């Protein structure tokens, strides 16, 4: 089955309603046992259509090399982008849903201009007081949301690779904090490290 290609249908619909700056928002890192949740907001031009747009997909459907290449193109050609991250401490204190929304709001607030409309993957952000639409599997429908998923994924992956140097033994550069066999074996052998999410299974059981 062919992978659905996201498009500008949602963005163009908002543009016809007078919204010039439409931001797509997505996150990565809800499920890992360690590290932050990271979100990105991306505003793409509807007038300029560079050739690399045809390769944009949900970040999970792309190879690491293609994600890196598109990450650079998005940062270079986008009208604007912003990134927000929320730490494992906040995830433990507030829960992953609240932390995810906080990361998304931080990404929007770090845009250099105020967007006219938000296209958000799966959740709503009423606290931002901006016109918005939540789209289930938005990264499969909207190019702006898919671009945001790439920026968030590459940003978080690079951060987890850096954290591998601080907290070796868990394979963080490879598993990005997800509960792979290598990560779980490291947890059993070394116990949790400072960036593990203490409220996530099996970390909370190992803490006892």
WOVEN-V258336 format. One record per residue. N is the residue number from 1. RES is the residue in one small letter. SS is DSSP state (~ for helix, > for strand, _ for the rest). Layout:
n=N res=RES ss=SS
n=N res=RES ss=SS
This chain:
n=1 res=x ss=_
n=2 res=x ss=_
n=3 res=x ss=_
n=4 res=x ss=_
n=5 res=x ss=_
n=6 res=x ss=_
n=7 res=x ss=>
n=8 res=x ss=_
n=9 res=x ss=~
n=10 res=x ss=~
n=11 res=x ss=~
n=12 res=x ss=~
n=13 res=x ss=~
n=14 res=x ss=~
n=15 res=x ss=~
n=16 res=x ss=~
n=17 res=x ss=_
n=18 res=x ss=_
n=19 res=x ss=_
n=20 res=x ss=_
n=21 res=x ss=_
n=22 res=x ss=>
n=23 res=x ss=>
n=24 res=x ss=>
n=25 res=x ss=>
n=26 res=x ss=>
n=27 res=x ss=>
n=28 res=x ss=>
n=29 res=x ss=_
n=30 res=x ss=_
n=31 res=x ss=_
n=32 res=x ss=_
n=33 res=x ss=_
n=34 res=x ss=>
n=35 res=x ss=_
n=36 res=x ss=_
n=37 res=x ss=>
n=38 res=x ss=>
n=39 res=x ss=>
n=40 res=x ss=>
n=41 res=x ss=>
n=42 res=x ss=>
n=43 res=x ss=>
n=44 res=x ss=_
n=45 res=x ss=_
n=46 res=x ss=_
n=47 res=x ss=_
n=48 res=x ss=_
n=49 res=x ss=_
n=50 res=x ss=_
n=51 res=x ss=~
n=52 res=x ss=~
n=53 res=x ss=~
n=54 res=x ss=~
n=55 res=x ss=~
n=56 res=x ss=_
n=57 res=x ss=_
n=58 res=x ss=_
n=59 res=x ss=~
n=60 res=x ss=~
n=61 res=x ss=~
n=62 res=x ss=_
n=63 res=x ss=_
n=64 res=x ss=~
n=65 res=x ss=~
n=66 res=x ss=~
n=67 res=x ss=~
n=68 res=x ss=~
n=69 res=x ss=~
n=70 res=x ss=~
n=71 res=x ss=~
n=72 res=x ss=~
n=73 res=x ss=~
n=74 res=x ss=~
n=75 res=x ss=~
n=76 res=x ss=~
n=77 res=x ss=~
n=78 res=x ss=_
n=79 res=x ss=_
n=80 res=x ss=>
n=81 res=x ss=>
n=82 res=x ss=>
n=83 res=x ss=>
n=84 res=x ss=>
n=85 res=x ss=>
n=86 res=x ss=>
n=87 res=x ss=_
n=88 res=x ss=~
n=89 res=x ss=~
n=90 res=x ss=~
n=91 res=x ss=~
n=92 res=x ss=~
n=93 res=x ss=~
n=94 res=x ss=~
n=95 res=x ss=_
n=96 res=x ss=~
n=97 res=x ss=~
n=98 res=x ss=~
n=99 res=x ss=~
n=100 res=x ss=~
n=101 res=x ss=~
n=102 res=x ss=~
n=103 res=x ss=~
n=104 res=x ss=~
n=105 res=x ss=~
n=106 res=x ss=~
n=107 res=x ss=~
n=108 res=x ss=~
n=109 res=x ss=~
n=110 res=x ss=_
n=111 res=x ss=_
n=112 res=x ss=_
n=113 res=x ss=_
n=114 res=x ss=_
n=115 res=x ss=_
n=116 res=x ss=_
n=117 res=x ss=>
n=118 res=x ss=>
n=119 res=x ss=>
n=120 res=x ss=>
n=121 res=x ss=>
n=122 res=x ss=_
n=123 res=x ss=_
n=124 res=x ss=_
n=125 res=x ss=_
n=126 res=x ss=~
n=127 res=x ss=~
n=128 res=x ss=~
n=129 res=x ss=_
n=130 res=x ss=_
n=131 res=x ss=_
n=132 res=x ss=>
n=133 res=x ss=>
n=134 res=x ss=>
n=135 res=x ss=>
n=136 res=x ss=_
n=137 res=x ss=_
n=138 res=x ss=~
n=139 res=x ss=~
n=140 res=x ss=~
n=141 res=x ss=_
n=142 res=x ss=>
n=143 res=x ss=~
n=144 res=x ss=~
n=145 res=x ss=~
n=146 res=x ss=~
n=147 res=x ss=~
n=148 res=x ss=~
n=149 res=x ss=~
n=150 res=x ss=~
n=151 res=x ss=~
n=152 res=x ss=~
n=153 res=x ss=~
n=154 res=x ss=~
n=155 res=x ss=~
n=156 res=x ss=~
n=157 res=x ss=~
n=158 res=x ss=~
n=159 res=x ss=~
n=160 res=x ss=~
n=161 res=x ss=~
n=162 res=x ss=~
n=163 res=x ss=~
n=164 res=x ss=~
n=165 res=x ss=~
n=166 res=x ss=~
n=167 res=x ss=_
n=168 res=x ss=_
n=169 res=x ss=_
n=170 res=x ss=_
n=171 res=x ss=_
n=172 res=x ss=~
n=173 res=x ss=~
n=174 res=x ss=~
n=175 res=x ss=~
n=176 res=x ss=_
n=177 res=x ss=_
n=178 res=x ss=_
n=179 res=x ss=_
n=180 res=x ss=_
n=181 res=x ss=~
n=182 res=x ss=~
n=183 res=x ss=~
n=184 res=x ss=~
n=185 res=x ss=~
n=186 res=x ss=~
n=187 res=x ss=~
n=188 res=x ss=~
n=189 res=x ss=~
n=190 res=x ss=~
n=191 res=x ss=_
n=192 res=x ss=_
n=193 res=x ss=_
n=194 res=x ss=_
n=195 res=x ss=_
n=196 res=x ss=>
n=197 res=x ss=_
n=198 res=x ss=_
n=199 res=x ss=_
n=200 res=x ss=_
n=201 res=x ss=_
n=202 res=x ss=_
n=203 res=x ss=~
n=204 res=x ss=~
n=205 res=x ss=~
n=206 res=x ss=~
n=207 res=x ss=~
n=208 res=x ss=_
